[in-house]
Amino acid sequence: MKVFILLALALSAVSAEFLKQEHPKDFPRSTKIEGRITNGYPAYEGKAPYTVGLGFSSDAGGWWCGGSIIAHDWVLTAAHCTHDASSVTVYYGATWRTNAQFTHHVGSHEFRQNHNWPHENGNDIALIRTPHVDFWHMVNKVELPSFNDRYNMYDNSWAVACGWGGTYDGSPLPDWLQCVDLQIISNSKCSESYGHLPDGILCVATPDGKSTCSGDSGGPLVLHNGDRLVGVTSFGSSAGCTSGAPAGFTRVTHQLEWIRDNSGVAYY
C-alpha cells in the first residue's frame, strides 16, 4: 500500500511544486539490513523501554512498524501501519529487533484506528489493545502530554526518535535499535517543503541525513525535556530519507481526546 499526498500552493499566479509525503514503511527496501533510522546512534539496552517493534501480517504479506507503550495494555502507533492488517506480533524490550524480552500476538479486532485517516491529514494514528504487561527497566510506558499542553507546538524543542527500521529481507541477522536526536520545527517552516500543513502534523529538521526511514513508521518521538511522547512517525519525503527534507509526525497533543476516548489514557 502506498499513500501519496501532494499539496500544491499557488502564490501570485506562480505555482510552486512541493515534495510528496510518503509513509516510511513504503520507502523502497533493499536486500541488505538498511533503512533503519539514518545517521543515528545505537541505543544502549533500556534506553527506550517504551519502544516496541510491530510485525504486522495480512493476506497480502507482512510489514514492520514501531510503536509506543502508553499503558499496561495499550500501544500507540500509526494508522497506516494497522490498516489492512489481520494481526500483529508485539516485540517488547527488544534491542536486537526480534530478540525481545517477550512477545504478544494480537488480532485486528483489538486495533482502534482514527476514522479521520486518511481523509484528513494529521490523523495518522492508531491504538492496539494488548494483554497486560508488567513494567520494569526494559519494558515501560512513555508519558503522554497533559491536556494543559495541548496547545504547545514545541517549536525548536529537541526530541529523540527510536526504531529498527525496515525488515532484513534475505538476511537472518537481527538489527540493533537505533535512535536519533531531532529538532522540532514550526509548521510554517515545514510547509515550505510540503505545502500547507494542519496543526495535527509535527515536523522535525533532518540535517546531515539524520532522519526516520523505512520501517520506523508508527514509532515514537519523545521530548528530551520531560520525556513526553509528542509525535508518531508518519511521513517523510519521497525524495528519500537522507534528502534533507523535514520528516513528519502525527502531533500527539492534537490526539489526546481521541486517545482518552478510545483507551482511557489521559493526563490532566
JOMO-V953904 format. One record per residue. N is the residue number from 1. OMEGA is omega in radians with two decimals (* if undefined). Layout:
((N/OMEGA) (N/OMEGA))
//
This chain:
((1/3.06) (2/3.08) (3/-3.14) (4/3.10) (5/3.13) (6/-3.13) (7/-3.13) (8/-3.11) (9/3.10) (10/3.13) (11/3.12) (12/3.10) (13/3.09) (14/-3.11) (15/3.07) (16/-3.14) (17/-3.08) (18/3.13) (19/3.04) (20/3.00) (21/3.09) (22/3.12) (23/-3.12) (24/-3.13) (25/-3.14) (26/3.07) (27/3.11) (28/3.12) (29/3.06) (30/3.13) (31/3.11) (32/3.07) (33/3.07) (34/-3.09) (35/2.98) (36/3.06) (37/-3.02) (38/3.06) (39/3.03) (40/-3.12) (41/3.13) (42/3.12) (43/3.00) (44/-3.12) (45/3.12) (46/-3.13) (47/-3.08) (48/-3.04) (49/3.10) (50/-3.09) (51/3.06) (52/2.96) (53/-3.10) (54/3.09) (55/-3.07) (56/3.09) (57/3.04) (58/3.11) (59/-3.09) (60/-3.12) (61/-3.11) (62/3.12) (63/-3.06) (64/3.04) (65/3.02) (66/3.10) (67/-3.12) (68/3.03) (69/3.10) (70/3.09) (71/-3.14) (72/-3.05) (73/3.13) (74/3.03) (75/3.11) (76/3.14) (77/-3.13) (78/3.11) (79/-3.14) (80/3.03) (81/-3.11) (82/-3.06) (83/3.09) (84/3.10) (85/3.09) (86/-3.14) (87/3.10) (88/2.94) (89/-3.12) (90/-3.13) (91/-3.09) (92/3.00) (93/-3.13) (94/2.88) (95/2.79) (96/-2.91) (97/-3.08) (98/3.10) (99/-3.04) (100/2.99) (101/3.02) (102/3.14) (103/2.96) (104/3.07) (105/-3.01) (106/3.11) (107/-3.06) (108/3.10) (109/3.10) (110/3.10) (111/3.01) (112/-3.04) (113/3.13) (114/-3.02) (115/3.10) (116/3.07) (117/0.02) (118/-3.03) (119/-3.13) (120/3.12) (121/-3.12) (122/-3.14) (123/-3.13) (124/-3.04) (125/-3.14) (126/3.07) (127/3.02) (128/3.06) (129/-3.05) (130/2.93) (131/-3.13) (132/3.04) (133/3.06) (134/-3.10) (135/3.02) (136/-2.95) (137/3.12) (138/-3.13) (139/-3.09) (140/-3.12) (141/2.96) (142/-3.14) (143/2.98) (144/2.97) (145/3.07) (146/3.10) (147/3.09) (148/-3.12) (149/-2.98) (150/3.09) (151/3.11) (152/-3.11) (153/3.10) (154/3.12) (155/3.11) (156/3.07) (157/3.09) (158/-3.11) (159/3.14) (160/3.03) (161/3.13) (162/3.10) (163/3.11) (164/3.10) (165/2.99) (166/2.95) (167/-3.11) (168/-3.10) (169/3.09) (170/-3.12) (171/3.12) (172/-3.04) (173/3.08) (174/-3.14) (175/-3.07) (176/3.12) (177/3.13) (178/3.05) (179/3.10) (180/3.11) (181/-3.02) (182/3.14) (183/3.12) (184/3.12) (185/-3.13) (186/3.09) (187/3.11) (188/3.08) (189/-3.14) (190/-3.13) (191/3.05) (192/3.13) (193/-2.97) (194/-2.98) (195/-3.05) (196/3.11) (197/3.10) (198/3.14) (199/3.14) (200/3.06) (201/3.02) (202/-3.09) (203/3.05) (204/3.02) (205/-3.11) (206/-3.14) (207/3.08) (208/3.10) (209/3.11) (210/-3.04) (211/2.92) (212/-3.08) (213/-3.02) (214/3.10) (215/3.12) (216/3.13) (217/3.07) (218/-3.08) (219/-2.99) (220/2.86) (221/-2.96) (222/-3.12) (223/2.98) (224/-3.08) (225/3.08) (226/3.06) (227/3.10) (228/3.10) (229/-3.08) (230/-3.11) (231/3.02) (232/-3.03) (233/-3.03) (234/-3.06) (235/2.97) (236/3.14) (237/3.06) (238/3.08) (239/3.07) (240/-3.05) (241/-3.07) (242/-3.08) (243/-3.09) (244/3.09) (245/3.13) (246/3.02) (247/-3.05) (248/-3.13) (249/2.94) (250/-3.09) (251/-3.03) (252/-3.13) (253/3.11) (254/-3.12) (255/-3.03) (256/3.13) (257/3.12) (258/3.11) (259/3.14) (260/-3.07) (261/-3.08) (262/-3.12) (263/-3.07) (264/-3.11) (265/-3.14) (266/3.09) (267/-3.08) (268/*))
//
